Amino acid sequence: MITKITGIVNRVLDEEARLQIGAFEYQVLVPEYIRRQLQMKVGQEVTLHTSEYVDGNPMQGKLVPRMVGFPTEAELEFFELFCTVDKVGTKKATKALVRPIRDIAEAIQRQDAKWLTSLPGIGPATAEQMVATLRRKMTKFAFLPDRAEADGPAAPAVDAGILEEAYQALLHMGHGPLEARNRLDQALGGGQKFTSSEEIIRFIYRPTA
């Protein structure tokens, strides 16, 4: 199984990018929000983290191997979680991701099923199922940097479990989901390194002059 691919972007089509690697050109399916990024990188070398699946109907005797690609491992991890939702397979998930992962993760985390129905192919029932299935797994992805920030200094790594504990602690303390995320954004944005959720909470509530 190919888990990462690096090549020159030859072409960007409606739902895919074509990467040149030596004498071979590889087809990599990409969601819309990534396709828009790759359009500006034709002729440049890129690396995509990939997942493979087989498309087609075995009853018709035609099965085609496919590869889906993402710029980061975290985005690929989100995609694989997204595919675990009932009635959301690989093809539907790829077409649905027209917005950045961070935006979608935040909507799931705040249980905004109405917003999720704005994604192609996601109806009300699927949106509700998405919230029920993924809500407690979204904290890590809700704090992914915006793509515009990707070339800037890297934020300090914080274990996803620690981040989730801190987020849940803020909710139990009476903060709403948006306020809790904003407070965590401010804490992480300062460049401070944290090894426990308690450290994060103490930093958030530290006395200020």
Residue pairs with C-beta under 8 A, 6 or more apart in sequence:
1 52
2 50
2 52
2 67
3 49
3 50
3 51
4 47
4 48
4 49
4 50
5 19
5 21
5 26
5 28
5 47
5 48
5 50
5 67
5 69
6 19
6 21
6 45
6 46
6 47
6 48
7 19
7 20
7 21
7 26
7 45
7 46
8 19
8 20
8 21
8 43
8 44
8 45
8 46
9 17
9 18
9 19
9 20
9 38
9 41
9 42
9 43
9 44
9 45
9 46
10 18
10 19
10 20
10 25
10 42
11 17
11 18
11 42
12 18
12 35
12 38
12 39
12 42
14 35
15 29
15 30
15 35
15 94
15 95
16 27
16 28
16 29
16 30
16 35
17 27
17 28
17 30
17 35
17 38
17 48
17 69
18 25
18 26
18 27
18 28
19 25
19 26
19 28
19 46
19 48
20 26
26 67
27 66
27 67
28 48
28 50
28 67
28 68
28 69
29 66
29 67
29 68
29 69
29 94
30 38
30 48
30 68
30 69
30 70
30 94
31 70
31 79
31 94
31 95
31 96
31 97
31 98
32 95
32 97
32 98
33 97
33 98
33 99
33 100
34 69
34 70
34 71
34 75
34 97
37 71
37 147
38 46
46 71
47 71
48 69
48 70
48 71
49 69
49 70
49 71
49 72
49 73
49 75
49 76
50 67
50 68
50 69
50 70
50 76
51 67
51 68
51 76
51 79
51 80
51 90
52 65
52 66
52 67
52 68
53 65
53 66
53 68
53 90
54 63
54 64
54 65
54 66
55 63
55 64
55 65
55 66
55 91
56 62
56 63
56 64
57 63
66 90
68 79
68 90
68 94
70 76
70 79
71 150
72 144
74 101
74 140
74 141
74 144
75 101
75 144
77 141
78 101
78 104
78 105
78 141
79 93
79 94
79 97
79 101
81 134
81 137
82 88
82 93
82 96
82 97
82 104
82 130
82 134
83 89
83 90
83 93
84 133
85 126
85 129
85 130
85 133
85 134
86 126
86 129
86 133
87 126
87 129
88 96
88 122
88 126
88 130
92 121
95 120
95 121
96 119
96 120
96 121
96 122
97 104
97 119
98 119
98 120
99 119
100 144
100 146
100 147
101 141
101 144
102 141
102 142
102 143
102 144
102 145
102 146
104 116
104 119
104 141
105 138
105 141
105 142
105 144
106 138
106 142
106 181
107 115
107 116
108 116
108 130
108 131
108 134
108 135
108 138
109 135
109 138
109 139
109 142
109 177
109 181
110 177
110 178
111 131
111 135
113 124
113 127
113 128
113 130
113 131
114 127
116 122
116 127
116 130
116 131
117 123
117 124
117 127
122 130
136 164
139 160
139 163
139 164
139 167
140 160
140 163
140 164
142 181
143 163
143 181
143 184
143 185
143 188
145 152
145 155
155 188
155 189
155 191
156 188
156 191
156 192
156 193
156 194
158 188
158 193
158 194
158 200
162 194
162 195
162 196
162 197
162 200
163 184
163 197
163 200
165 197
166 184
166 194
166 197
166 200
166 201
167 180
167 181
167 184
169 197
169 201
170 179
170 180
170 183
170 184
170 201
170 204
171 177
171 180
175 183
183 204
184 200
184 204
186 204
187 194
187 200
187 203
187 204
192 203
194 200
194 203
